[in-house]
């Protein structure tokens, strides 16, 4: 079997497992975030390095929630192992976008060992936010922390989502090659984030609250719909429409 086909089969199995194993946490975290949004709260997201892709996955998406805002790292994760950097990132962002107690922050790190995501979670907790973590539990538990506290990211989460990945992320053995290939954290992470969004929206509807969601800019009336919602959150979300 080709590497591509093996990766496809492995990925399908992983996605099904991730869906099943995180069901209860998704529901609980979704309810917490829905309650926050119903009270005009915002879901803030952070990922360092490659995880920045996931931090933006559910931000400004057609069919997705408007009050979602990513915490930008202008250094693209290069200083993620330096103690103090993540704390400053969060503090600056919190000042710029009026982060409030009762908001929720979603912190994403596959390894869960580097200082920046750990400090964002710590600062968020100190500011009265609820913390949702997305990580690889197997990888995180197999490594040491790179933060002076000795903490790992999953230990700071009120809710912990497990992407089901292997240590090192790559999942496929390539015959004739010494290293595994085929990283899985992005696809399983994107699945979890979109499942979480569906939980939030469903919980809002169940509570009688109209979910504040984007409509495609290419749909008739979409731009006006989005602009009306964006005005409500203009000073609380990064780069609103």
Protein Blocks (a to p, Z undefined) as FASTA:
>chain_A
ZZklmmmmmmmmmmmmmmmmmmmmmmmmmmmmmmmmmnopacddddehjllmmmmmmgoi
ehiafkbcddddfkgommmmpghjlmmmmmmmmmmnopaehiacddddfklpafklmmmm
mmmmmnopacdddddfklmmmpccfbfklpafklmpfbdcdehiaehhiacdcehiabde
hifklmmmmmmmmmmmmmmmmmmmmnopacdddddfkbghklmmmmmmmmmmmmmcghiZ
Z
